[in-house]
Amino acid sequence: MKIVSWNLNGIRAVHRNGYWEAFLSKLPADIYCFQETKARPEQLDEKLRDIDGYKSYFNYPTHKKGYAGVALYLKENLKNYRIIKDFGPEEFDTQGRLLGADFDSWALLNLYFPNGGMGPEALKYKLQFYDYFLNFVLSLKDSGKDIIITGDFNVAHEEIDLARPKENEGSVGFLPEERAWMDALLASGFADVWRETNPEKQEYSWWSMRTRARERNVGWRIDYFIVSDSLLPKVKSVQMHQEIFGSDHCPLSLDIDI
């Protein structure tokens, strides 16, 4: 099973700027997980809404256009799953941040976590979102399912996960309480696939567009594949595709026997 995850920072912009077809040809997958699509299905060109050979699903904010949004594209030969869009209170479920596929023995959860950088209330919302999601995913895990979580978590877990940790000790995205939540998630029977397979490798998945950070490789690793501990031995490979452009994030891919 090949799963590709990418924060697009606007699916229409990726397509308009000529990156969409090149991306699909370079990274064929059984499932595509997209975050920050910033569009509703009716706003999309047919080439974006319907990829030949795939079934597409979308979740988007109910009260705000051009913001957040997640999408899943699953190969048509994948069967017997239900789509997950909700996990908590209305203030979370109307934001278009979760889209999952629940199969018989395992579940895939694709998320765009809140940024939290717009002030104290935004950070409070982010931390509450984290807590509700952790309760949700533990409940799903307790039901006996193996779980794959992917997407933009908007947090760098350890110092190795960003280029300038000392300068960012007080920055949202690297706050102690955010990093402690990642600790709690991983301690609950989950593994960060990239870090488990690359314990000392310093690579990034996001770079600020305002400071031309990608050219200087001053980045953050905030996009993840997190899997149940039981799935870690089944991982064949995980990669960050920094050679693919079109967003301020790069795509990730996971090859796993499932």
N, C-alpha and C positions, 0 to 999 in steps of 0.2 A: 504494500500500500504506500503510495507516494502522496504526501500532503504538503501543499505549499501555502504559506501564510505571508501576507503583505499588507502593511498600512499604505494605502494608495495616496493619502492626502488629496483625495478628489479623483474619483474614477473617470469623470468626464475630462478632466485635465490630462490624465495619463493617455487617454485615447486621442484627444485633440492634438497633443504634442508628439504623437507618432510612436508611443512606447508600447501600446497595448498588444498589437499583433506580435511584435518582437519578443515581448515577455512570454506570451503563450507558446511560441515556438521554441524558446530557449528552455522553458521549464514546464514540460508536460507533466500532468499530475492526475491522480484519481479524484482528488478533492482540492479545490481552491478555497482558501479562507481569506476574505478581504476585510480590512477595517478602514474606518474614516472614508467611506465611499462618498459621503456628502451629496447624496442624490436618492430620489425615490425611483422605483422601476419605471414609472410613466415618463420620467425625465430622460431616460436613457435611450441611446441609439440601439437598434435591434441587435447589432453586433456585440454590444455590451450586455444587454439583457438576456440574450439567448446565445450561448456558445454551443455549436454543433456537437452533439453527443453528451451533453450535460443537462442536468435539471438544476435550475437556479432558484435561490431563495433570498429574500431581502428582509432586513429589519431596519427601521429608520425612526427618527424622532417624530412623534405625532403632532407636535405643536411648533416645530422649527425646521425650516428648510435649509439646505446647504450646510449641514452640521452633522457630525458623528456618522452613524450608519454602518452596518456590517452586512456582508453578503457571503453566501455559500454556493459553490457550484460543485455538484456531485455527478460523477459519471453515471450514465443511465443504467449501467449494469449493476449498480449498487441498489439493493432492495431491502425491504423490511426495516425501515427506520421511521422514527417520528421526529418532527422538527420542534426544537425548544426555542422559545423566544422570551419567556418570562421566568423570573426567579425570586422576585422580592416585591417590595412596595411599588406603588404606581410611579413614584418619582424616579425609580430606577428603570422600570419596565417600559416607560414611554420615551426613553432616551435613545433607543436604537443601539444598544451596546452589546447585546448577546444574541448569538444565533448558533444553535447546536443541532447535532444529529444524534439521536439516541438509538443505537442498534441493540440487538438482542443481548450481547454480552459486554459491549463497550459503548462509550459515548465520546463524541468529539464536541468540544465547546470552543467557540470562536468569539473573542471578546475585544472590545475597545474600551479599556478602563479610563475613567475620568483623569484629566490632567491635573487638576487641583491647584494650578498656579495663579489663579486670578484673585486670590485673597483668602482670608480665613474661612469664609463660608464655603468657598469652592474646595478648600482642603478638607473641611469637615465632611462635606458631601462625599469626597473621594474615599476617605477613611471608612465612612459608613457603608459605602458601596463594597469596599474590600471585605468588611466584616460579614455583610449579608451574603456575598458571593461565597466566602469560605464556608459558611454554614450550609449553603445550598450544595456545594460540591462535595462536602463531607457526607451529607445525606444521600447523595447519588452514589457515592463510593460505598456507603454502608449497605446499599441495596445489592451489592455484589458485583457491580460493574467496574471494569477497567476504564480509565478515563485519560483522554488526551486533551490538554488545555493549550490553546495557542492564541496569539494576538499581541497587541500593544498593551503592556502592563503599566506603562508610564512610570516605571521605577527601575533604577539600576541597583542590583542587590548588593554587590560587594565593591570594594575599591577597584578591583581589577576590571569592573564593568563600565568604567568611564575614564576618559583620558585625564581629567583633572579632579580627582576626588577631594583633595584638600581645599581647593577653591570653592567646591560645591557642597561642603559639609552642611551648610544652612539652606541649601536650595531644595525646593519642592522637586520630587523625583529622586532625592537621595537623603531624605530626612530619616532620622532613626526610627520613627514610628512606621514609616512606609517599609523600610528594610526589615523591621521586626515582623511585619505582616508576611513578607516573603519567607522569613525564617519559619513562621508558624505554618504556612502552607506546605513547605517542604518537609517539615517535621511531622506532618500528618499523613505521611505515606506517599509522598510525591517526589519526583526527581527533575531537576533542571537538566534537560538532555545535553544541551551544548556544554555546560560546565562539567557535567559528569564525564563527557568524552574529550573535553579540552580543558583540563584542570588549570593550566597555566597560560592559556592562549588569550591574548588581549585583542579582541576584535569588537567592532561596534555595528549596530543596526540602525542608528539614527544620528543625524548631524544637523545642526542649526543652519538653516538657509540664510539667515541674516548675516552670518559672519564667515561665509564660504568655508565652513568647518569641514565639509567633506573633502575639499581639496587638500586640507592640512591634516585630515584624519583625526580631528578633535571631536570625538563622538561619545555616544552612550550606547550601551546594550540594554535596551528596554523592551525588546520583542523576544518572545520565548516560545519554546515547546516544553511544556511541563507534562510529565506522564506519571501514572501510577507506578510505584516501585516495581510492581509485578511485570510491567511492560518494558522496563529498561533492558533486560536481556534480549528482547525482541527487536531492538533498534538496530538497523543496519547502517544508517548514516544520518547525520544532521549537518546542514550547511547554511552559511550566510552568504548570499549571492551579491556581494558588493559590486560586482561588475554590471549589475542591472540597474539602470537609472529610470527616472520618471517621477520619483517621490523623494521626500527627505528621509525616508526609510528605505532599507533594502529588503528584498524578500528572503524568507527562510524556507528551507525544505526539510522534511522528515521522511525517511524511508524506513518502514517498520513492517514486520510480519504480524499481521493481525487479521 
